[in-house]
Amino acid sequence: MNCMQVARVLQSYLDGETDEVTARRVSAHLEDCRRCGLEASVYQEIHNALARRTEPDSQAMERLQAFGASLLTDPPTADDDAEHSTTPPTVA
């Protein structure tokens, strides 16, 4: 999976709502891709804070906001996806 594919299913994955194959692919990508792994960690921290009904960690919120801002100013490119993809690139 690449960054864009993971982004589409990340919340479902974190909620345990993906099938086993998708879960394995997302997990493998999160281990290999620092950017997506950090995003998943921040989402998990926020989810845990909401479950405790406390304020989310301010550092987690800052990281999530910075990540969102980085996507607006420096969105993932095809090169990023190829770098983090677990499938070999196709040759045209």
DRENFIKOL-882314 format. One record per residue (C-alpha): residue number from 0; x, y, z; residue in one letter. Coordinates in steps of 0.02 Angstrom, whole numbers. Layout:
<recs>
NUM|X|Y|Z|a $
...
</recs>
This chain:
<recs>
0|0|0|0|m $
1|54|179|-27|n $
2|23|334|79|c $
3|-137|385|-11|m $
4|-211|210|2|q $
5|-170|203|188|v $
6|-244|376|216|a $
7|-411|316|145|r $
8|-425|168|266|v $
9|-324|225|416|l $
10|-470|269|529|q $
11|-559|106|489|s $
12|-397|12|522|y $
13|-373|97|691|l $
14|-554|57|735|d $
15|-526|-127|691|g $
16|-650|-118|547|e $
17|-539|-178|404|t $
18|-523|-355|340|d $
19|-369|-456|388|e $
20|-277|-431|223|v $
21|-302|-242|226|t $
22|-251|-235|409|a $
23|-88|-327|371|r $
24|-50|-212|225|r $
25|-86|-54|325|v $
26|17|-118|471|s $
27|165|-156|357|a $
28|154|18|280|h $
29|144|102|450|l $
30|302|11|503|e $
31|395|69|347|d $
32|328|246|328|c $
33|373|367|466|r $
34|248|499|408|r $
35|98|382|408|c $
36|157|296|567|g $
37|161|463|657|l $
38|-12|506|592|e $
39|-79|340|657|a $
40|2|370|827|s $
41|-76|541|841|v $
42|-248|476|793|y $
43|-229|337|922|q $
44|-180|462|1058|e $
45|-331|570|1017|i $
46|-445|417|1015|h $
47|-378|361|1184|n $
48|-402|536|1256|a $
49|-581|541|1194|l $
50|-612|370|1268|a $
51|-550|436|1436|r $
52|-651|595|1409|r $
53|-500|702|1447|t $
54|-414|835|1346|e $
55|-299|764|1212|p $
56|-114|787|1242|d $
57|-68|961|1180|s $
58|88|894|1095|q $
59|-17|764|1002|a $
60|-134|901|944|m $
61|12|1008|887|e $
62|86|862|790|r $
63|-81|825|707|l $
64|-103|1008|660|q $
65|75|1014|592|a $
66|44|854|494|f $
67|-115|926|419|g $
68|-26|1087|375|a $
69|117|989|296|s $
70|-7|898|185|l $
71|-73|1064|124|l $
72|98|1139|90|t $
73|193|979|44|d $
74|67|845|-8|p $
75|130|666|-33|p $
76|189|641|-210|t $
77|201|489|-321|a $
78|384|481|-270|d $
79|334|472|-86|d $
80|211|335|-124|d $
81|339|237|-226|a $
82|467|257|-87|e $
83|348|186|43|h $
84|250|65|-65|s $
85|255|-119|-19|t $
86|219|-168|-199|t $
87|348|-155|-338|p $
88|321|-16|-466|p $
89|247|-65|-632|t $
90|340|-37|-793|v $
91|242|40|-936|a $
</recs>
